[in-house]
Amino acid sequence: MYLLFCFDVYYPCGGWDDYKGSFSSIEEAKKKAKELNQDDYQIVSGTHIVEEGHTKNIELKNREEENLNDNYTNFYKCSECGHTWSDEWPHVCNDNCPSCGIEIEPWLSEDSNE
């Protein structure tokens, strides 16, 4: 049995939150990883990673690395300490409060290219 874990590099959930299913062969697991179209995958058998890979097109990954894709301005307000801030990211994502360190979801995200 092979367990599939898929995640986006910029925002992995971690552990079992990245679990996508179990498969009878590595090929079946790889096929499912490509269907899910997340950045990376790991296939695990027992307690060992038997394969790791990238599912997205290399050209797209290069565009992301060069920041040629959309950028978003994410706005945050910490529910713990009340600190507010904004930050520009190539995607909509959570951020850690610069004041107290807890993870916060953006309350608003704007596409900087619009």
C-alpha positions in Angstrom: 0.0 0.0 0.0 1.2 3.5 -0.9 0.0 6.6 0.9 -0.1 9.9 -1.1 0.5 13.3 0.5 0.1 16.4 -1.7 0.8 20.0 -0.8 1.6 23.4 -2.2 5.1 24.5 -1.4 4.0 27.9 -0.1 1.3 26.5 2.2 1.6 22.8 3.2 -1.0 21.8 5.8 1.4 19.3 7.4 1.1 15.6 8.4 -2.3 14.0 7.9 -3.9 17.2 6.6 -1.9 16.7 3.4 -3.0 13.0 3.1 -4.9 12.4 -0.2 -5.5 8.6 -0.2 -4.0 5.1 -0.4 -3.2 3.3 -3.6 -2.1 -0.2 -4.6 0.8 1.0 -6.8 3.1 3.9 -7.1 1.8 4.6 -10.6 -1.8 5.0 -9.3 -0.6 7.4 -6.6 1.4 9.5 -9.1 -1.7 9.7 -11.4 -3.8 11.0 -8.5 -1.1 13.5 -7.6 -1.1 14.9 -11.1 -4.9 15.1 -11.1 -4.9 17.1 -7.9 -2.4 19.6 -9.5 -0.7 20.7 -6.3 3.0 21.7 -6.3 4.6 18.7 -4.7 3.8 15.2 -3.6 5.3 12.4 -1.5 4.5 8.7 -1.7 5.0 6.8 1.5 5.2 3.0 2.0 5.4 1.9 5.7 7.5 4.5 7.3 9.6 5.5 4.3 9.2 8.0 1.5 9.5 6.0 -1.6 9.0 8.8 -4.1 8.9 12.6 -4.2 8.1 14.8 -7.1 6.6 17.9 -8.7 3.2 17.8 -10.4 3.1 21.3 -12.0 4.5 22.3 -15.3 8.2 23.4 -15.0 7.5 26.5 -17.1 4.8 27.5 -14.7 7.1 27.0 -11.7 9.7 29.1 -13.4 7.2 31.9 -14.0 6.2 31.8 -10.3 9.9 32.0 -9.3 10.4 35.1 -11.5 7.2 36.7 -9.9 5.6 37.0 -13.4 2.3 35.7 -12.1 -0.4 37.5 -10.2 0.5 39.2 -6.9 -2.0 39.7 -4.1 -2.1 42.2 -1.3 -3.3 40.4 1.7 -4.8 42.4 4.6 -4.6 40.9 8.1 -5.9 41.7 11.6 -4.7 39.6 14.5 -7.6 38.3 16.6 -5.2 37.8 19.6 -3.5 41.2 19.9 -5.3 43.4 17.4 -2.3 44.2 15.3 -3.1 45.0 11.6 -0.8 44.7 8.6 -0.7 44.0 4.9 1.7 42.1 2.8 2.2 41.3 -0.9 2.4 37.6 -1.8 2.2 35.7 -5.1 -1.0 34.0 -3.7 -3.7 34.3 -1.1 -2.3 32.8 2.1 -2.2 33.0 5.9 0.6 34.9 7.6 2.1 35.0 11.1 1.3 38.1 13.2 4.5 40.2 13.4 3.5 41.2 16.9 2.5 38.0 18.7 3.4 35.2 16.1 0.0 33.4 15.7 -1.2 32.4 12.3 -3.9 34.6 10.8 -6.1 34.3 7.7 -6.3 37.5 5.6 -9.6 39.3 6.0 -9.2 40.7 2.5 -7.0 39.9 -0.5 -6.7 42.1 -3.6 -5.2 41.1 -6.9 -2.5 43.7 -7.5 -2.7 43.3 -11.3 -6.3 44.5 -11.5 
